Amino acid sequence: MKISANIPDVLYQQLESFAEKEQISIEGLVAIALSSQIALWSTRDYLEEKANWDAFERVLAKVPNIEPDECDCL
């Protein structure tokens, strides 16, 4: 599939620079960047959908509010 997009000159210059550095086409770099961003959005949406904050708060409430053991400190 082919798409066209107007992007700012500065962004296109960065795109050209990274594509040259990574030795891939601009189209390849755009595809990688787009797929990476879509994966992030998909993961965020999945986690938001599955999040059970009430259960999380109940578990967190069971953790004692004490200083860590010396061996657990940096």
C-alpha positions as CSV (number, residue, x, y, z in Angstrom):
1,M,0.0,0.0,0.0
2,K,1.2,3.5,-0.7
3,I,0.5,6.6,1.3
4,S,1.6,10.2,1.1
5,A,2.1,12.5,4.1
6,N,3.3,16.0,4.5
7,I,5.8,16.3,7.3
8,P,7.9,19.3,8.5
9,D,11.2,19.8,6.8
10,V,13.1,19.4,10.0
11,L,11.6,16.0,10.6
12,Y,12.3,14.9,7.1
13,Q,16.0,16.0,7.5
14,Q,16.2,13.9,10.7
15,L,14.6,11.0,8.8
16,E,17.1,11.2,6.0
17,S,20.0,11.4,8.5
18,F,18.8,8.3,10.5
19,A,18.0,6.3,7.3
20,E,21.6,7.0,6.0
21,K,23.1,6.2,9.4
22,E,21.1,2.9,9.6
23,Q,21.7,2.2,5.9
24,I,18.1,1.6,5.2
25,S,15.6,3.4,2.9
26,I,13.5,6.3,4.2
27,E,10.4,4.1,3.5
28,G,11.9,1.3,5.6
29,L,12.7,3.7,8.5
30,V,9.2,5.1,8.3
31,A,7.7,1.6,8.4
32,I,9.8,0.7,11.4
33,A,8.9,3.8,13.3
34,L,5.3,3.5,12.5
35,S,5.1,-0.2,13.5
36,S,7.0,0.6,16.8
37,Q,4.6,3.4,17.7
38,I,1.5,1.2,16.9
39,A,3.0,-1.5,19.1
40,L,3.3,1.0,22.0
41,W,-0.3,2.2,21.5
42,S,-1.6,-1.4,21.3
43,T,0.3,-2.4,24.5
44,R,-1.0,0.7,26.3
45,D,-4.5,0.0,25.3
46,Y,-4.2,-3.6,26.3
47,L,-2.9,-2.8,29.7
48,E,-5.5,-0.1,30.3
49,E,-8.2,-2.6,29.4
50,K,-6.8,-5.3,31.6
51,A,-5.8,-3.1,34.6
52,N,-7.7,-3.8,37.8
53,W,-6.7,-1.0,40.0
54,D,-8.9,-2.1,42.9
55,A,-7.1,-5.4,43.1
56,F,-3.7,-3.6,42.8
57,E,-4.6,-1.3,45.7
58,R,-5.7,-4.3,47.8
59,V,-2.4,-6.1,47.3
60,L,-0.4,-2.9,47.8
61,A,-2.2,-2.3,51.1
62,K,-0.8,-5.6,52.4
63,V,2.7,-4.4,52.0
64,P,4.1,-3.2,55.4
65,N,5.2,0.4,55.6
66,I,8.7,-0.4,57.0
67,E,12.3,0.4,56.1
68,P,13.9,-2.2,53.8
69,D,16.5,-4.7,55.2
70,E,20.1,-3.4,55.0
71,C,20.9,-5.9,52.3
72,D,18.1,-4.4,50.1
73,C,19.5,-0.9,50.3
74,L,21.9,0.7,47.8
